[in-house]
């Protein structure tokens, strides 16, 4: 069975408030393709924007993220007023863990269409994943104005609320998201973690158990449930769940860590959990 790192057992997601930069972001000067507006094949035919975007999507789909970014940047030079290649590049850079460049890409998209929905969400995710939750509020607020009943946006806002200590507000967002999208695993996971942050372990276990014990459950879901059991003081249940994914020594280390978390003051415990959740977000798809 696959073994996973203990730090990857924790998830939350991710903040609030600062105006978006109003100035134009300098255009990227990286263009490894260097094909000077032609197809590079010696035909002399101009490069087609749509074709370059399709190539970028294909490279992204096959996991060649660096090539995908280069292609999206090339597409942006062919259609500089279109936000789509900037957003696509931002999404890819975010997946690569290059948060600062992703922020530049999303802000470049927003200078072209100031309320582009995917750019607003991407910018918020980039701020959250780079450990700057206080900057995510404005793009999230603008995105919410456009789609107040999008469960995935509610989840992102909830994560941001959790990271600034607004746990009741976060839980209300997750619950509303689950009303709109029942049985969504990510919403349930984030709600359970938020409840754990406020010490509501019994409800957290009740919400996450069906998700973490399903046949298709992920290691992250199981280990998050183990952590909640550990925070609750139920060492036996925590150990039983963790054994699905960790070897004996790793299980014992996790159990000891849960005990240490229990001894921390509430504020310090919340910060410790959120720090690990940020580390996980940096290594997981959005």
C-alpha positions as CSV (number, residue, x, y, z in Angstrom):
1,X,0.0,0.0,0.0
2,X,1.3,3.4,-0.8
3,X,3.0,5.2,2.0
4,X,2.6,8.9,2.4
5,X,4.5,11.7,4.2
6,X,2.9,12.7,7.5
7,X,2.8,16.3,6.5
8,X,0.6,15.4,3.6
9,X,-2.1,14.2,6.0
10,X,-3.4,17.7,6.5
11,X,-5.6,19.8,4.2
12,X,-7.5,23.0,4.5
13,X,-7.4,25.0,1.4
14,X,-7.0,28.6,2.0
15,X,-7.8,34.6,3.1
16,X,-8.9,38.2,2.8
17,X,-8.4,41.9,1.8
18,X,-6.2,44.1,-0.2
19,X,-7.0,46.0,-3.4
20,X,-5.8,44.4,-6.6
21,X,-2.9,46.2,-8.2
22,X,-4.3,48.7,-10.6
23,X,-1.2,49.1,-12.7
24,X,-0.3,47.1,-15.8
25,X,2.1,44.2,-15.1
26,X,5.1,44.1,-17.4
27,X,4.6,41.5,-20.1
28,X,6.7,38.4,-19.7
29,X,9.9,38.5,-21.7
30,X,10.5,34.7,-21.7
31,X,9.8,33.0,-25.0
32,X,11.8,29.8,-25.4
33,X,10.0,29.0,-28.6
34,X,11.4,32.1,-30.4
35,X,9.6,31.4,-33.6
36,X,9.1,35.1,-34.6
37,X,5.4,34.8,-35.5
38,X,5.9,31.7,-37.7
39,X,5.3,28.0,-37.3
40,X,8.9,27.1,-37.1
41,X,8.5,24.4,-39.8
42,X,9.9,26.4,-42.7
43,X,6.6,26.9,-44.4
44,X,6.5,30.6,-43.8
45,X,2.9,30.4,-42.5
46,X,1.9,32.8,-39.7
47,X,1.4,31.0,-36.3
48,X,-2.3,30.7,-35.5
49,X,-3.4,31.8,-32.0
50,X,-5.9,29.0,-31.6
51,X,-3.4,26.4,-32.7
52,X,-0.8,27.6,-30.2
53,X,-3.5,27.5,-27.4
54,X,-4.4,23.9,-28.4
55,X,-0.8,22.9,-28.3
56,X,-0.5,24.5,-24.8
57,X,-3.5,22.6,-23.6
58,X,-2.1,19.3,-25.0
59,X,1.3,19.9,-23.4
60,X,-0.4,20.6,-20.1
61,X,-2.5,17.5,-20.3
62,X,0.6,15.3,-20.9
63,X,2.3,16.9,-17.9
64,X,4.8,19.0,-19.8
65,X,4.1,22.1,-17.8
66,X,7.1,24.1,-18.8
67,X,6.3,23.7,-22.5
68,X,2.7,24.6,-21.8
69,X,3.6,27.8,-20.1
70,X,5.9,28.7,-23.0
71,X,3.1,28.1,-25.5
72,X,0.6,30.1,-23.5
73,X,3.0,33.0,-23.4
74,X,3.4,32.7,-27.1
75,X,-0.3,32.7,-27.5
76,X,-0.5,35.8,-25.3
77,X,1.9,37.6,-27.6
78,X,-0.3,36.7,-30.6
79,X,-3.5,38.0,-28.9
80,X,-2.4,40.4,-26.2
81,X,-5.9,41.7,-25.4
82,X,-7.3,38.2,-24.7
83,X,-7.1,37.2,-21.0
84,X,-7.4,33.4,-21.7
85,X,-3.7,32.6,-22.3
86,X,-2.7,34.6,-19.2
87,X,-5.2,32.6,-17.1
88,X,-4.0,29.3,-18.7
89,X,-0.4,30.2,-17.9
90,X,-1.4,31.2,-14.4
91,X,-3.1,27.9,-13.8
92,X,-0.1,26.0,-15.0
93,X,2.4,28.1,-13.0
94,X,0.3,27.5,-9.9
95,X,0.4,23.8,-10.5
96,X,4.2,24.1,-10.9
97,X,4.4,25.9,-7.5
98,X,5.7,29.1,-9.1
99,X,3.2,31.3,-7.2
100,X,4.8,34.7,-7.9
101,X,4.8,34.2,-11.6
102,X,1.2,32.9,-11.4
103,X,0.2,36.0,-9.6
104,X,1.7,38.1,-12.4
105,X,-0.1,36.1,-15.0
106,X,-3.5,36.4,-13.3
107,X,-3.0,40.1,-12.7
108,X,-2.1,40.5,-16.4
109,X,-5.4,38.8,-17.3
110,X,-7.3,41.2,-15.0
111,X,-5.8,44.2,-16.6
112,X,-7.4,43.1,-19.8
113,X,-10.8,42.0,-18.3
114,X,-11.1,43.3,-14.8
115,X,-13.6,40.8,-13.5
116,X,-12.5,37.7,-15.4
117,X,-13.9,35.0,-13.1
118,X,-11.2,32.3,-13.5
119,X,-8.4,35.0,-13.1
120,X,-10.0,36.2,-9.9
121,X,-10.2,32.7,-8.4
122,X,-6.7,31.9,-9.6
123,X,-5.3,35.0,-8.1
124,X,-7.0,34.2,-4.8
125,X,-5.6,30.6,-4.8
126,X,-2.1,31.9,-5.6
127,X,-2.2,34.3,-2.7
128,X,-3.5,31.6,-0.4
129,X,-1.0,29.0,-1.5
130,X,1.9,31.5,-1.2
131,X,1.0,32.1,2.4
132,X,-0.6,35.5,1.9
133,X,-4.3,34.9,2.8
134,X,-4.8,38.6,3.7
135,X,-4.4,39.5,0.0
136,X,-7.1,37.0,-1.3
137,X,-10.2,38.8,0.0
138,X,-10.6,41.4,-2.8
139,X,-10.5,38.9,-5.8
140,X,-12.8,36.6,-3.9
141,X,-15.3,39.3,-3.1
142,X,-15.4,40.3,-6.8
143,X,-15.8,36.7,-7.9
144,X,-18.6,36.2,-5.4
145,X,-20.5,39.2,-6.8
146,X,-20.6,37.4,-10.1
147,X,-21.4,33.8,-8.9
148,X,-22.7,33.9,-5.3
149,X,-24.0,30.3,-5.5
150,X,-21.0,28.5,-6.9
151,X,-20.1,25.8,-4.4
152,X,-16.4,25.7,-5.3
153,X,-16.1,29.5,-4.9
154,X,-17.9,29.2,-1.5
155,X,-15.3,26.6,-0.6
156,X,-12.4,28.9,-1.5
157,X,-13.9,31.7,0.5
158,X,-14.4,29.4,3.4
159,X,-10.8,28.4,3.3
160,X,-9.8,32.0,3.2
161,X,-12.1,32.7,6.2
162,X,-10.5,29.9,8.1
163,X,-7.0,31.2,7.5
164,X,-7.9,34.6,9.0
165,X,-9.6,33.0,12.0
166,X,-13.2,33.5,10.9
167,X,-14.2,29.9,11.5
168,X,-17.9,30.4,11.9
169,X,-18.1,32.3,8.7
170,X,-16.0,29.6,7.0
171,X,-18.3,26.8,8.2
172,X,-21.3,28.6,7.0
173,X,-19.7,28.8,3.5
174,X,-18.9,25.1,3.5
175,X,-22.4,24.2,4.6
176,X,-24.0,26.4,2.0
177,X,-21.7,24.8,-0.6
178,X,-22.8,21.3,0.5
179,X,-26.4,22.4,0.1
180,X,-25.7,23.3,-3.5
181,X,-23.4,20.3,-4.1
182,X,-24.3,17.5,-1.7
183,X,-21.7,14.9,-1.0
184,X,-18.8,16.9,-2.4
185,X,-15.7,15.4,-0.8
186,X,-13.6,18.6,-0.7
187,X,-16.3,20.7,0.9
188,X,-16.9,17.9,3.5
189,X,-13.2,17.7,4.2
190,X,-12.8,21.4,4.7
191,X,-15.8,21.6,6.9
192,X,-14.5,18.8,9.1
193,X,-11.1,20.5,9.4
194,X,-12.7,23.8,10.2
195,X,-14.8,22.2,12.9
196,X,-11.7,20.5,14.3
197,X,-10.0,24.0,14.5
198,X,-12.9,25.1,16.7
199,X,-12.8,21.9,18.8
200,X,-16.0,20.4,17.4
201,X,-14.4,17.0,17.0
202,X,-17.6,14.9,17.2
203,X,-19.3,16.7,14.4
204,X,-16.1,16.8,12.4
205,X,-15.7,13.0,12.7
206,X,-19.3,12.5,11.7
207,X,-18.9,14.6,8.6
208,X,-15.6,13.1,7.4
209,X,-16.1,9.4,8.3
210,X,-18.3,8.6,5.3
211,X,-15.8,10.3,3.0
212,X,-12.6,8.8,4.5
213,X,-14.0,5.2,4.8
214,X,-15.4,5.0,1.3
215,X,-13.7,2.5,-1.0
216,X,-12.3,5.3,-3.2
217,X,-11.1,7.4,-0.3
218,X,-7.8,9.1,-0.7
219,X,-4.9,8.9,1.8
220,X,-5.3,12.6,2.5
221,X,-8.9,12.0,3.5
222,X,-8.1,9.0,5.7
223,X,-5.1,10.7,7.4
224,X,-7.1,13.9,8.0
225,X,-9.7,11.8,9.8
226,X,-6.9,10.1,11.8
227,X,-5.6,13.6,12.8
228,X,-9.1,14.6,13.9
229,X,-9.4,11.4,16.0
230,X,-6.0,12.2,17.4
231,X,-6.9,15.7,18.3
232,X,-10.1,14.3,19.9
233,X,-7.9,12.0,22.1
234,X,-9.2,8.8,20.4
235,X,-5.7,7.2,19.9
236,X,-7.1,3.8,19.0
237,X,-9.3,5.1,16.1
238,X,-6.5,7.4,14.9
239,X,-4.1,4.5,14.8
240,X,-6.5,2.2,13.0
241,X,-7.2,4.7,10.2
242,X,-3.6,5.8,9.8
243,X,-2.4,2.2,9.3
244,X,-4.1,2.2,5.9
245,X,-1.4,4.5,4.6
246,X,1.5,4.6,7.0
247,X,4.0,2.1,8.3
248,X,4.3,1.4,12.0
249,X,7.0,3.9,12.8
250,X,5.2,6.7,10.8
251,X,1.9,5.9,12.6
252,X,3.6,6.2,16.0
253,X,5.2,9.5,15.0
254,X,1.9,10.9,13.9
255,X,0.2,9.8,17.1
256,X,2.9,11.5,19.1
257,X,2.4,14.6,17.0
258,X,-1.3,14.6,17.6
259,X,-0.7,14.4,21.3
260,X,1.6,17.4,21.1
261,X,-1.0,19.3,19.2
262,X,-3.6,18.6,21.9
263,X,-1.3,20.2,24.5
264,X,-0.9,23.4,22.5
265,X,-3.1,26.5,23.3
266,X,-5.9,26.8,20.8
267,X,-4.3,29.6,18.8
268,X,-1.0,27.8,18.5
269,X,-2.7,24.6,17.5
270,X,-4.7,26.3,14.8
271,X,-1.5,27.9,13.4
272,X,0.3,24.6,13.4
273,X,-2.5,22.8,11.5
274,X,-2.8,25.7,9.0
275,X,0.9,25.7,8.3
276,X,0.8,22.1,7.4
277,X,-2.3,22.6,5.3
278,X,-0.5,25.3,3.3
279,X,2.5,22.9,2.7
280,X,0.0,20.3,1.4
281,X,-1.7,22.8,-0.9
282,X,1.6,23.6,-2.5
283,X,2.1,20.0,-3.5
284,X,-1.5,19.2,-4.5
285,X,-3.6,20.1,-7.5
286,X,-6.1,22.9,-7.0
